[in-house]
Amino acid sequence: MKYNCEAKPIECKGFNTLKTLRKERIRINNQIRARELRVIGEEGENIGILSLEDALAKAEEKTLDLIEISPAAKPPIAKIMDYGKFQYQEKKKQKEVKAKAHTTETKNIQVKIGTSEHDLGLKAKRISAWIKEGHRIKLDLYLVGRAKYTDMNFKKERLERILNLISEEYKVAEEPKRSPKGVSMILEPEKKK
């Protein structure tokens, strides 16, 4: 069941509620406001520029819906097809776009000055796994008390201890710099060519 501008129910396949229609901002059948439309048939063929009444009549004749695809175009573009099929195709396109968009997350690792070699090895393995997955890593050298006031070269040397243990290829996105907790740097996976 679908609704036109006058809120009278009209039979339509695959349309659930007026709320979903408003959310998507897609006008169909009597909701289309333009007087003239460039109409595309169900197979993708260009029917031409028709008045709204003629386009609705063609859609009604084939027991399909008239869907406004590009309202910003002059004249707006509308397609004759089943609205349920149109929704399915749009969801499929969105899923494909979402699948192609790789989300990277920034992972945090904290290391203290006195961290043992064994623990550094475990943290380096975790960093390597995250780099392999394509994540960014924020490596914090956590400093307590007097250690905060030690020489920056000493702090960099401590960070180098863990960097030497990382098995995956990486690049330094941000050089070591002071942070509220001590010293931090950001690593990224090396782009493969």
C-alpha positions as CSV (number, residue, x, y, z in Angstrom):
1,M,0.0,0.0,0.0
2,K,1.4,3.5,-0.8
3,Y,0.2,7.0,-0.5
4,N,0.0,9.9,-2.9
5,C,0.2,13.6,-2.1
6,E,-3.5,13.7,-1.1
7,A,-2.9,10.7,1.3
8,K,-5.3,8.4,-0.5
9,P,-4.1,4.8,-0.6
10,I,-3.1,3.5,-4.0
11,E,-2.1,-0.1,-4.7
12,C,1.6,-0.5,-5.1
13,K,3.9,-3.5,-4.9
14,G,6.8,-3.6,-2.3
15,F,6.1,-0.4,-0.4
16,N,5.6,-0.6,3.3
17,T,4.9,2.8,4.9
18,L,4.9,6.5,4.2
19,K,7.6,6.8,6.8
20,T,10.2,4.8,4.8
21,L,9.2,6.8,1.7
22,R,9.9,10.1,3.4
23,K,13.2,8.8,4.9
24,E,14.5,7.9,1.4
25,R,13.1,11.1,-0.2
26,I,12.0,9.3,-3.3
27,R,8.8,10.4,-5.0
28,I,6.6,7.8,-6.8
29,N,3.5,8.1,-8.9
30,N,1.2,11.0,-7.7
31,Q,3.9,12.3,-5.3
32,I,5.9,13.6,-8.2
33,R,5.6,17.3,-8.5
34,A,7.1,18.1,-11.9
35,R,4.8,18.7,-14.8
36,E,7.2,17.2,-17.4
37,L,9.5,14.2,-17.0
38,R,12.2,12.5,-19.0
39,V,10.8,8.9,-18.8
40,I,12.9,5.8,-18.9
41,G,11.3,2.4,-19.6
42,E,11.7,-0.7,-17.5
43,E,14.5,-2.1,-19.8
44,G,16.4,1.2,-19.6
45,E,15.2,2.6,-23.0
46,N,14.5,6.3,-23.2
47,I,10.8,6.9,-23.8
48,G,11.2,10.7,-24.0
49,I,9.9,13.8,-22.4
50,L,6.3,13.3,-21.3
51,S,3.8,15.1,-19.2
52,L,3.2,13.7,-15.7
53,E,-0.3,12.5,-16.7
54,D,1.0,10.6,-19.7
55,A,3.9,9.1,-17.7
56,L,1.5,8.0,-15.0
57,A,-0.8,6.5,-17.6
58,K,2.1,4.5,-19.2
59,A,3.1,3.2,-15.8
60,E,-0.5,2.3,-14.9
61,E,-0.9,0.6,-18.3
62,K,2.0,-1.7,-17.4
63,T,0.9,-2.1,-13.7
64,L,4.2,-0.6,-12.6
65,D,5.2,2.5,-10.7
66,L,6.6,5.8,-11.9
67,I,9.7,6.5,-9.7
68,E,11.4,9.9,-9.8
69,I,15.1,9.0,-9.9
70,S,16.8,12.4,-10.5
71,P,14.6,15.3,-9.3
72,A,17.4,17.9,-9.7
73,A,17.7,17.3,-13.5
74,K,15.9,19.5,-16.0
75,P,13.4,18.0,-16.7
76,P,13.5,15.5,-13.8
77,I,14.2,11.9,-14.7
78,A,11.7,9.2,-13.8
79,K,11.7,5.5,-14.4
80,I,8.9,3.1,-15.0
81,M,9.5,0.0,-12.8
82,D,8.3,-1.9,-9.8
83,Y,9.0,0.1,-6.6
84,G,9.9,-3.1,-4.6
85,K,12.5,-4.0,-7.3
86,F,13.9,-0.4,-7.2
87,Q,14.3,-0.6,-3.4
88,Y,16.0,-3.9,-3.7
89,Q,18.5,-2.6,-6.3
90,E,19.2,0.5,-4.2
91,K,19.9,-1.6,-1.1
92,K,22.2,-3.8,-3.1
93,K,24.1,-0.8,-4.4
94,Q,24.5,0.6,-0.9
95,K,25.8,-2.8,0.4
96,E,28.4,-2.9,-2.4
97,V,29.6,0.6,-1.6
98,K,29.8,-0.2,2.1
99,A,31.7,-3.4,1.3
100,K,34.2,-1.5,-0.8
101,A,34.7,1.2,1.8
102,H,37.4,-0.3,4.1
103,T,37.2,1.2,7.6
104,T,40.4,1.6,9.5
105,E,40.5,1.9,13.2
106,T,43.2,3.4,15.3
107,K,44.4,0.8,17.9
108,N,46.2,1.8,21.0
109,I,49.2,0.1,22.6
110,Q,50.8,1.3,25.9
111,V,54.4,0.4,26.8
112,K,56.2,1.5,29.9
113,I,60.0,2.1,30.2
114,G,60.5,-1.0,32.3
115,T,58.5,-3.4,30.1
116,S,60.3,-6.7,29.8
117,E,61.5,-8.1,26.4
118,H,59.0,-10.9,26.5
119,D,56.1,-8.5,27.0
120,L,57.4,-6.2,24.3
121,G,57.5,-9.3,22.0
122,L,53.8,-10.0,22.7
123,K,52.8,-6.4,22.1
124,A,54.9,-6.3,18.9
125,K,53.0,-9.5,17.7
126,R,49.7,-7.7,18.4
127,I,50.9,-4.6,16.5
128,S,52.0,-6.8,13.6
129,A,48.6,-8.5,13.4
130,W,46.8,-5.1,13.5
131,I,49.1,-3.7,10.8
132,K,48.4,-6.8,8.6
133,E,44.6,-6.1,9.0
134,G,45.2,-2.5,7.8
135,H,44.7,-0.6,11.1
136,R,46.6,2.4,12.4
137,I,48.4,2.0,15.7
138,K,49.0,4.7,18.3
139,L,52.0,3.6,20.3
140,D,52.2,5.3,23.8
141,L,55.3,5.2,25.9
142,Y,53.7,5.6,29.3
143,L,55.9,7.6,31.7
144,V,55.4,7.9,35.4
145,G,57.1,10.3,37.9
146,R,60.7,11.3,37.1
147,A,60.7,9.3,33.9
148,K,58.6,12.2,32.3
149,Y,61.5,14.5,32.6
150,T,64.2,12.2,31.0
151,D,65.9,13.1,27.7
152,M,63.8,12.7,24.5
153,N,66.5,10.6,22.9
154,F,66.2,8.1,25.7
155,K,62.5,8.0,25.2
156,K,62.9,7.5,21.4
157,E,65.4,4.7,22.1
158,R,62.8,2.9,24.3
159,L,60.2,3.2,21.5
160,E,62.8,1.8,19.0
161,R,63.0,-1.4,21.2
162,I,59.4,-2.3,20.3
163,L,59.6,-1.0,16.7
164,N,62.5,-3.4,16.0
165,L,60.3,-6.4,17.1
166,I,57.4,-5.6,14.6
167,S,57.4,-8.2,11.8
168,E,55.1,-6.4,9.3
169,E,56.1,-3.5,7.2
170,Y,54.9,-0.2,8.4
171,K,55.5,3.5,8.1
172,V,55.6,6.2,10.8
173,A,52.7,8.5,10.2
174,E,53.5,10.7,13.2
175,E,57.0,11.0,14.7
176,P,57.3,10.5,18.5
177,K,56.0,13.6,20.3
178,R,55.1,14.5,23.8
179,S,51.6,13.6,25.0
180,P,49.8,13.8,28.4
181,K,50.8,10.2,29.2
182,G,54.4,10.5,28.0
183,V,55.5,10.1,24.4
184,S,53.3,8.8,21.5
185,M,53.7,8.0,17.8
186,I,51.4,6.7,15.1
187,L,52.2,3.8,12.8
188,E,50.4,2.9,9.5
189,P,50.6,-0.1,7.2
190,E,53.0,0.3,4.3
191,K,51.0,0.7,1.1
192,K,51.7,-2.3,-1.2
193,K,52.4,-1.5,-4.8
